[in-house]
Amino acid sequence: MISLIFRLLIRKWISSIQLRNILFKNQQKLFSCSVPIAGAFVTGLCLSLLFTACSSTPTVTPTTSATSASVTNSTNNKATVVKFGYQKSTILLRTKGVLEKRLAPEGITVQWTEFQAGPQLLEAMNVGSIDIGPVGESPPIFAQAAGASLIYVVGTAATPASSAILVPENSSIQKLTDLKGKKVAFQKGSSAHLLLVQALEKAGLKYTDIEPKYLAPADARAAFVKGSVDAWVIWDPFYAAAQEATKARVLIDGTGINKQGGYYLMSRKFVTENSQTVKVILEEIQNLEEWSKQNREEVAKTLAPALGIDLETMRKATNRRTFGLVAIDDNLINLQQGVADTYYKLKLIPKQVNVKDAVLTKEQYTALSPKT
């Protein structure tokens, strides 16, 4: 009797091993991948999805249809923290603390993150690290081309004299055509990038006539000082600081070339869920811009210690800046579309960008924007 029971247990054990082998072979077929490089990643991803699906307590994430989403404040999703990205050129908003004072009664705090340039700022916005930030005209084009979900909220006044192409004081480069064959440093996808493209076109040169060196401002300055590059395209306050510290010579600035300023952009999700907060933010930005127009000396005195720049250099940067906001309208959209088309023709972005995919309706802008 004991022998019979033992034989039955052995058979059951063998059967279970055979069953597991069959399941393992089928699992191998299910998760196999024909692309060797991606195989391990896809297998891991599939296993992760499998374990998630088998979990006894599934996580349900609410979704919103992109086509039906409207700019309304959602009680459930209203943000209690505004994640604001900024650059050295736009540090005044943080330094003055006006947003914190305005939003605190609503139980909303402001979290600030500094970026060297617009492209890095919008990369952070695309992954949800920040909600809002100001950039030049070029970064949104590169961000849209990369599939970022963002919204042009309001424009900033054009400041053509605040950007320039610099060369060393004793450089043999005297005119734009002398840039042919030279190494030029600038932040890829920034307003400096567009200024260079437009300046070359003005001089009858092609973009391929120069050797671009894609460097963030700090790295570009180091290369410029070392003589590793022949020219540097940059904006204030880096521009003013370089003039003072390195005695750099201005080959040309944006006067007569730049026709538009930059933009404040927000993630589509933030705009959709926080319309009243957005309106308050824009009102405070507009108030600060208007105050700055009338108080340039105070602006310079506020920013000099905040940026670690001497007061005279800060005065220079402040005095050539144009303050103010500009409403998003058809004219501005068309100018921005021209920027997008330029980058596409130069094959600097992988696909054609439609700027209107990242704008609101006129009614929505009226509801959100301060009077400009």
C-alpha positions in Angstrom: 0.0 0.0 0.0 2.8 2.4 1.0 4.7 1.5 -2.2 1.6 2.3 -4.3 1.2 5.7 -2.7 4.9 6.4 -3.2 4.6 5.6 -6.9 1.6 7.9 -7.3 3.4 10.8 -5.7 6.4 10.2 -7.9 4.2 10.3 -11.1 2.5 13.5 -9.9 5.9 15.1 -9.2 7.2 14.2 -12.7 4.0 15.5 -14.3 4.4 18.8 -12.5 8.0 19.2 -13.8 6.9 18.4 -17.3 4.1 21.0 -17.0 6.5 23.6 -15.8 8.9 22.9 -18.7 6.1 23.3 -21.2 5.1 26.6 -19.7 8.7 27.8 -19.6 9.1 27.0 -23.3 5.9 28.8 -24.2 7.0 31.8 -22.1 10.3 31.9 -24.0 8.4 32.0 -27.3 6.2 34.7 -25.9 9.0 37.0 -24.8 11.5 36.3 -27.5 12.6 39.4 -29.6 14.1 39.4 -33.1 16.2 42.5 -32.4 19.2 41.5 -30.4 20.0 44.9 -29.0 16.5 45.5 -27.7 15.8 42.0 -26.6 16.8 42.3 -23.0 14.9 45.5 -22.6 11.7 44.2 -24.3 11.8 41.0 -22.3 12.2 42.9 -19.0 9.4 45.3 -20.0 7.1 42.4 -21.0 7.8 40.6 -17.7 7.1 43.8 -15.8 3.8 44.3 -17.6 3.0 40.6 -16.9 3.6 40.9 -13.2 1.6 44.1 -13.1 -1.3 42.5 -14.8 -1.2 39.6 -12.4 -1.2 41.9 -9.3 -4.2 41.4 -7.1 -4.6 45.1 -6.6 -4.4 46.9 -10.0 -3.6 50.6 -10.2 -6.1 52.7 -12.1 -4.8 56.0 -13.5 -7.4 58.6 -14.6 -7.0 59.8 -18.2 -8.1 62.8 -20.1 -8.9 62.9 -23.8 -6.6 65.3 -25.5 -9.3 66.3 -28.0 -11.9 67.1 -25.5 -9.8 68.7 -22.8 -10.7 72.3 -22.1 -8.9 75.0 -20.1 -10.8 74.7 -16.8 -9.8 74.4 -13.2 -10.3 70.9 -11.9 -10.9 70.8 -8.1 -9.4 67.3 -7.9 -6.3 68.0 -10.0 -5.5 71.6 -8.9 -1.8 71.9 -8.3 -0.6 72.9 -4.8 3.0 73.3 -6.1 3.9 75.3 -9.2 7.2 74.0 -10.5 8.8 77.0 -12.2 11.9 76.7 -14.5 14.0 79.8 -15.1 17.3 81.0 -16.6 19.7 83.6 -15.5 18.1 86.0 -18.0 14.8 85.6 -16.2 15.9 85.3 -12.6 14.1 88.6 -11.6 10.8 86.9 -11.1 12.3 84.6 -8.5 14.3 87.3 -6.9 11.4 89.6 -6.3 9.2 86.8 -4.8 5.9 88.2 -6.2 4.5 84.8 -7.2 5.0 83.4 -3.7 3.1 86.3 -2.1 0.3 86.1 -4.6 -0.2 82.3 -4.5 0.4 81.6 -0.8 -3.2 82.6 0.2 -4.4 79.9 -2.2 -2.3 77.3 -0.4 0.1 77.1 -3.4 3.9 77.1 -3.1 6.5 77.8 -5.9 9.4 75.5 -6.6 12.2 77.0 -8.6 14.8 75.2 -10.8 17.5 77.0 -12.8 18.6 75.9 -16.3 21.5 77.1 -18.4 19.3 77.5 -21.5 15.8 77.0 -23.0 16.3 73.5 -24.5 17.3 72.0 -21.1 14.3 73.8 -19.5 11.8 72.3 -22.0 13.3 68.9 -21.7 12.5 69.1 -18.0 9.0 70.2 -18.8 8.5 67.4 -21.2 9.2 64.8 -18.4 7.1 66.6 -15.9 9.9 68.1 -13.7 8.6 71.6 -14.2 5.2 73.2 -15.2 6.2 76.5 -16.6 9.2 78.5 -17.9 10.3 81.3 -20.2 12.5 80.5 -23.3 13.5 82.0 -26.6 11.7 81.4 -29.9 13.8 78.3 -30.9 13.5 75.8 -28.0 9.8 75.2 -28.4 10.3 74.2 -32.1 12.9 71.6 -31.1 10.7 70.4 -28.2 7.6 70.0 -30.5 9.7 68.1 -33.0 10.7 65.8 -30.2 7.0 65.2 -29.3 6.7 67.4 -26.2 3.2 68.3 -25.1 3.4 72.0 -24.3 1.4 75.2 -24.8 2.5 78.7 -25.8 0.9 80.7 -23.1 2.1 84.3 -23.7 4.9 85.9 -25.7 7.7 88.2 -24.5 8.8 91.4 -26.2 11.6 91.2 -28.8 14.9 92.2 -27.4 17.2 92.2 -30.5 20.1 94.1 -28.9 20.4 91.5 -26.0 22.0 88.8 -28.2 25.1 89.0 -30.3 27.9 87.1 -32.1 31.1 87.7 -30.3 34.7 87.3 -31.4 37.9 87.7 -29.4 39.2 91.3 -29.1 42.2 90.7 -31.5 40.4 88.3 -33.9 41.0 88.7 -37.6 37.2 88.2 -38.1 35.9 91.7 -39.0 32.7 90.9 -40.9 30.1 88.1 -41.1 31.5 86.6 -44.3 34.8 86.0 -42.4 33.0 83.4 -40.4 33.2 81.0 -43.3 35.1 77.9 -42.3 35.3 79.1 -38.7 34.2 77.3 -35.4 31.2 79.0 -33.9 30.0 78.0 -30.4 26.3 78.3 -29.3 23.6 76.4 -27.6 21.8 74.2 -30.1 18.1 74.9 -30.4 18.3 78.3 -28.6 17.6 81.9 -29.7 21.4 82.2 -30.3 21.0 79.4 -32.9 18.4 81.3 -34.8 20.4 84.5 -34.6 23.4 82.7 -36.2 21.2 81.2 -38.9 19.6 84.6 -39.8 23.0 86.4 -39.7 24.6 83.9 -42.0 21.7 84.2 -44.4 22.0 88.0 -44.3 25.7 87.7 -45.2 25.0 85.3 -48.1 26.5 82.3 -46.3 25.0 78.9 -45.7 24.8 77.1 -42.4 27.2 74.5 -43.8 29.8 77.2 -44.3 30.6 77.3 -40.6 31.6 74.6 -38.2 29.0 74.6 -35.4 30.1 73.8 -31.9 27.0 72.9 -29.8 27.9 74.1 -26.3 25.8 75.3 -23.3 26.7 78.9 -22.2 29.2 77.9 -19.5 31.1 75.5 -21.8 30.9 77.9 -24.7 32.5 80.7 -22.6 35.3 78.3 -21.5 36.0 77.4 -25.1 35.8 81.0 -26.2 38.3 82.1 -23.6 40.7 79.2 -24.4 40.6 80.0 -28.1 39.0 76.6 -29.0 36.3 78.4 -31.0 36.5 81.5 -33.3 33.2 83.0 -32.3 30.4 82.7 -29.8 26.7 83.5 -30.2 25.2 84.3 -26.8 22.5 86.4 -24.9 22.5 88.5 -21.8 23.6 88.5 -19.1 26.3 86.1 -20.4 26.8 88.5 -23.3 27.4 91.5 -21.1 29.6 89.5 -18.7 31.8 88.3 -21.6 32.2 91.8 -22.9 33.4 93.0 -19.5 35.6 90.0 -18.5 37.1 89.0 -21.9 36.9 92.3 -23.8 35.1 90.4 -26.5 34.2 92.3 -29.6 30.7 92.4 -31.0 30.6 91.2 -34.6 26.9 91.8 -34.9 23.9 91.8 -32.6 20.3 91.0 -33.3 19.2 94.5 -34.2 17.5 94.5 -37.6 17.5 90.7 -37.5 15.3 89.4 -34.6 11.6 90.1 -35.2 10.2 88.3 -32.2 10.9 87.6 -28.6 10.5 84.5 -26.6 7.6 82.8 -24.8 6.3 81.5 -21.5 5.4 77.9 -22.1 3.5 75.5 -19.9 2.8 71.8 -20.0 -0.5 71.0 -21.6 -1.6 69.1 -18.4 -0.8 72.1 -16.1 -2.8 74.6 -18.3 -5.7 72.2 -18.6 -6.0 71.6 -14.9 -5.0 75.0 -13.4 -6.5 77.8 -15.5 -7.1 80.2 -12.5 -3.6 79.6 -11.2 -2.2 80.2 -14.7 -4.1 83.5 -14.9 -2.7 84.7 -11.6 0.8 83.8 -12.6 0.5 85.7 -15.9 -0.9 88.7 -14.1 2.1 88.8 -11.7 4.6 88.4 -14.6 2.9 91.2 -16.5 3.0 93.5 -13.4 6.7 92.8 -12.9 7.4 93.5 -16.6 5.6 96.8 -16.3 7.4 97.7 -13.1 10.7 96.8 -14.7 10.2 99.3 -17.6 10.0 102.1 -15.2 12.6 100.9 -12.7 15.6 99.8 -14.7 18.2 101.0 -12.1 16.4 99.0 -9.4 16.3 95.9 -11.7 20.0 96.2 -12.2 20.7 96.6 -8.5 18.5 93.6 -7.7 20.0 91.3 -10.2 23.7 92.2 -9.8 24.2 90.4 -6.5 21.8 87.7 -7.4 23.8 86.8 -10.5 27.2 87.7 -9.1 27.8 90.3 -11.7 29.1 93.8 -11.1 26.5 96.6 -11.2 27.9 98.4 -14.3 27.7 95.2 -16.4 24.2 94.5 -15.1 23.2 98.0 -16.0 24.4 97.4 -19.6 22.3 94.2 -19.9 19.2 95.8 -18.3 19.3 98.9 -20.5 19.3 97.0 -23.8 16.5 94.7 -22.7 12.9 95.3 -23.8 10.3 94.5 -21.1 6.7 93.5 -21.6 4.4 90.6 -22.7 2.9 90.0 -26.1 -0.4 88.3 -26.7 -0.3 85.1 -28.8 -2.0 86.1 -32.1 -1.9 85.0 -35.7 1.0 87.3 -36.5 3.1 85.8 -33.7 2.1 82.2 -34.7 3.1 82.9 -38.3 6.5 84.3 -37.2 7.0 81.2 -35.1 6.0 78.9 -37.9 8.6 80.6 -40.0 11.2 79.6 -37.4 10.0 76.0 -37.5 10.2 75.9 -41.3 13.7 77.3 -41.3 15.0 74.6 -38.9 13.2 71.9 -41.0 14.7 73.1 -44.2 18.2 73.0 -42.6 17.4 69.5 -41.5 18.1 70.5 -37.9 14.8 69.0 -36.7 13.6 65.5 -37.8 10.1 66.5 -38.9 7.9 69.4 -39.9 6.4 71.2 -36.9 3.0 72.8 -36.9 3.1 75.5 -34.3 -0.7 75.7 -34.1 -0.6 72.2 -32.4 0.7 73.9 -29.3 -1.6 77.0 -29.1 -5.0 77.6 -27.5 -8.0 79.1 -29.1 -8.5 82.9 -29.0 -11.3 82.5 -26.4 -9.0 80.4 -24.2 -6.2 83.0 -24.4 -8.7 85.7 -23.5 -9.7 83.8 -20.4 -6.1 83.1 -19.3 -4.0 86.1 -20.3 -3.6 89.5 -18.7 -4.1 92.6 -20.8 -1.1 93.1 -23.0 
